[in-house]
Amino acid sequence: MNAENIIPIGTSVGGGFFIGLVLGYFVKKIVKILMFVAGGIVGLLLYLQQQQIISVNMEKLETSSTAILTSLASTFDKMTQIGDFTSIGIPLAASIAAGFTVALAKS
C-alpha cells in the first residue's frame, strides 16, 4: 500500500472521529440542559401544588407526557431510517460512531 491510498482513508477516519466527538459532546450538553429545565418545571409545579396555589391534574400530566415521549420516539425512529450511514462508507461511519461514543462516555 502506498501513501496515496492511505491518506484519504486516514483523513476520513480522523475527520469522522472528530465530527463524532463534537456531535456527541453537544448532544450530551443539550440533553443535560433539557433535563435541568424539565426537572425545574416539574419541581415548580409540585411546589406550587403543595402551597395550594395551583391544582395539577396528574392524570392529564401523565397522558400528555406519554404522548410527548411517544412522538419523540417515533421522530427519532424516522430520523434513523432517513440517515443511512452505509452511503457514506464504513470507515467514516465507524469513526463517527466511535467519536460519538467516546464523547458520551466522558464524564
C-alpha positions as CSV (number, residue, x, y, z in Angstrom):
1,M,0.0,0.0,0.0
2,N,1.4,3.4,-0.9
3,A,0.7,6.8,0.8
4,E,-1.7,7.8,-1.9
5,N,-4.2,5.2,-0.8
6,I,-3.6,5.6,3.0
7,I,-4.0,9.4,3.3
8,P,-7.7,9.7,2.2
9,I,-8.7,6.8,4.5
10,G,-6.7,8.4,7.4
11,T,-8.3,11.7,6.8
12,S,-11.8,10.1,6.6
13,V,-11.3,8.2,9.8
14,G,-9.7,11.1,11.7
15,G,-12.2,13.7,10.5
16,G,-15.1,11.4,11.2
17,F,-13.9,10.7,14.7
18,F,-13.6,14.5,15.4
19,I,-17.1,15.1,14.0
20,G,-18.5,12.3,16.1
21,L,-16.7,13.7,19.2
22,V,-18.1,17.2,18.7
23,L,-21.5,15.9,17.9
24,G,-21.6,13.6,21.0
25,Y,-20.4,16.5,23.2
26,F,-23.1,18.8,22.1
27,V,-25.8,16.2,22.3
28,K,-24.7,15.4,25.8
29,K,-24.8,19.1,26.8
30,I,-28.2,19.7,25.2
31,V,-29.7,16.7,26.9
32,K,-28.4,17.9,30.3
33,I,-29.9,21.4,29.7
34,L,-33.2,19.9,28.7
35,M,-33.3,17.6,31.7
36,F,-32.5,20.5,34.0
37,V,-35.3,22.6,32.6
38,A,-37.8,19.8,32.7
39,G,-36.9,19.0,36.3
40,G,-37.2,22.6,37.2
41,I,-40.6,22.9,35.7
42,V,-41.9,19.7,37.4
43,G,-40.3,20.9,40.7
44,L,-42.0,24.3,40.4
45,L,-45.4,22.7,39.6
46,L,-45.1,20.4,42.6
47,Y,-44.1,23.2,44.9
48,L,-47.0,25.4,43.7
49,Q,-49.4,22.5,44.2
50,Q,-48.0,21.9,47.7
51,Q,-48.6,25.6,48.6
52,Q,-52.1,25.2,47.2
53,I,-51.5,28.0,44.7
54,I,-52.4,25.7,41.7
55,S,-54.0,22.4,41.3
56,V,-52.2,19.9,39.0
57,N,-54.3,17.1,37.4
58,M,-51.7,14.3,37.5
59,E,-53.7,12.1,35.1
60,K,-53.7,14.7,32.3
61,L,-50.0,15.4,33.0
62,E,-49.1,11.7,32.7
63,T,-51.2,11.4,29.5
64,S,-49.5,14.5,28.0
65,S,-46.0,13.4,28.9
66,T,-46.6,9.9,27.5
67,A,-47.9,11.4,24.2
68,I,-44.8,13.7,24.0
69,L,-42.4,10.8,24.6
70,T,-44.2,8.6,22.1
71,S,-44.0,11.3,19.4
72,L,-40.3,11.9,20.2
73,A,-39.6,8.2,19.9
74,S,-41.3,8.0,16.6
75,T,-39.5,11.1,15.3
76,F,-36.2,9.5,16.3
77,D,-37.1,6.3,14.5
78,K,-37.9,8.2,11.4
79,M,-34.6,10.2,11.6
80,T,-32.6,7.0,11.9
81,Q,-34.3,5.5,8.9
82,I,-33.6,8.6,6.8
83,G,-29.9,9.0,7.8
84,D,-28.4,5.8,6.5
85,F,-24.7,5.6,7.3
86,T,-24.0,2.9,4.8
87,S,-24.0,5.5,2.0
88,I,-21.0,7.4,3.5
89,G,-18.7,4.4,3.8
90,I,-17.7,2.1,6.6
91,P,-14.5,3.9,7.8
92,L,-16.3,7.3,8.1
93,A,-19.4,5.8,9.7
94,A,-17.4,3.7,12.2
95,S,-15.2,6.7,13.2
96,I,-18.2,8.9,13.7
97,A,-19.8,6.3,15.9
98,A,-16.6,5.8,17.8
99,G,-16.2,9.6,18.4
100,F,-19.8,9.9,19.4
101,T,-19.4,7.0,21.9
102,V,-16.3,8.5,23.4
103,A,-17.9,11.9,23.8
104,L,-20.9,10.4,25.6
105,A,-18.8,8.2,27.8
106,K,-16.6,11.0,29.1
107,S,-17.8,12.5,32.4
